[in-house]
Amino acid sequence: QVQLAESGGGLVQAGGSLRLSCVAPISIFSISNMGWYRQAPGKQRELVATTTRGAGMVYADAVKGRFTLSRDNAKNTVYLQMNSLKPEDTAVYYCKADPWVRALSDYWGQGTQVTVSS
């Protein structure tokens, strides 16, 4: 069973920063777009940011200019640096591996809570 290991969530005041990390098995990491999604209470899960194959990073409009996604291929890790956090960023954040091979399913982490207080 493929497991994505997330870390870095927590409680922070508005305007603060957090960095989320997600480690994936090399067998999946090396053939996947890696991204972060979030789900706030009562809302649908939504894309935050994702790597793409040859087209750079894609960000949700709500986080552009504040969040930065990066990928360390040597460590099989993707990071989400979150700056200037707002209360509306409060959600459970999930790491996702989206394999380029269509025959493979997507893989999700267990989620990490991010809470931004006003």
N, C-alpha and C positions, 0 to 999 in steps of 0.2 A: 504494500500500500504506500503510495507516494504521500509524503508529508512535507508541508511547507511550514517552517518554523519562524513565527513572527515575534518581534519584541519591540519595545520602545514606547508603548502607549503610557498614558498616565493623566494626571490632573495638572493643568497649567492655567495661569491667568491670561485673560485676553491680552494680546500683544506679544505673548511669549512664543517659545519655539519648542518643538519636539522633533526627534528623528526616529522614524520607524525603520526596522530592518526585517528582511525576509530572506531566509536561506532555503534553497531548494536543492534536491539531489542533482548532481551534475548531469545525469542522464536526461533530466527534464529541462533544467535551466538552460542547457546549451542549445536546445531546439525550440525554445518558447519565447513568445512575447511575455514580459513580466510586468505586472501592474498592480495597482492598489485601487480598491473600491471601498465605499463606505455605506453604512446603513444607519440612519438615525431612527429613533423610535417613531413608529407609525408611517415610515416612509419606505419607498423601494430602495433597493441597493443601487448605487450609482457609481459610474466611473469617476475616479479622481485623476489618475494618470497612468499611462502605460508606455512601455517601449514598443517600438514597431520594428519590423524587419526592413531596414533600409530607408525608413522615413522619419527617423528621429523620435522624439518623445511627443506624446499627445497629452494635453491637459484639459480638464474641465474648465470652463470659463470662470467658474467661481473661485478657482485656486490659482489661476495664471498670475504670475508675478510674485506669488507668495510661497508656493510649494515648488520643490525641485526634486525630480526623480533622477536617480543615477544607478548605474549597473556596474558591479565589479565582477567581471568574468572569472578572475583568478580565485575569488572567494565564493562563487555561486550565490551572490547576494545582491539584492536590489534594495536601495534605500529611498526613503521619502523624507526629505528635509522639509519641515513645515514651519514657516516663519509667519509673524504677524497673525497669529491665530485669533480666530473670532469665535464667539459662543456658538454660532451656526455651524462651525466645523465639528462640533460635538457629535460623535457617532462611534460605532464599532467599525474599525478599519480592517479590511480583509486583503490579503495578498492572493494574487491569482497568477497561475501559470497557464498560458494559452499556447499549446503546442502548434508549431507550423504544420505538423502532419495532421491532416484532417481525421485520420483514423483514430487518433488519440483524443481522449476527453480532456476537458479543462480540469485543473487541480486548484483547490482552495485551501488557504490556511484556516485556522480556528478562529481568527479574529482577535483584535486587541482594542481595548476601549481607550478612546481619546475624549477627555472632558475638558472643555474650556470654560472657565468661570468668568463672569463679567465683573 
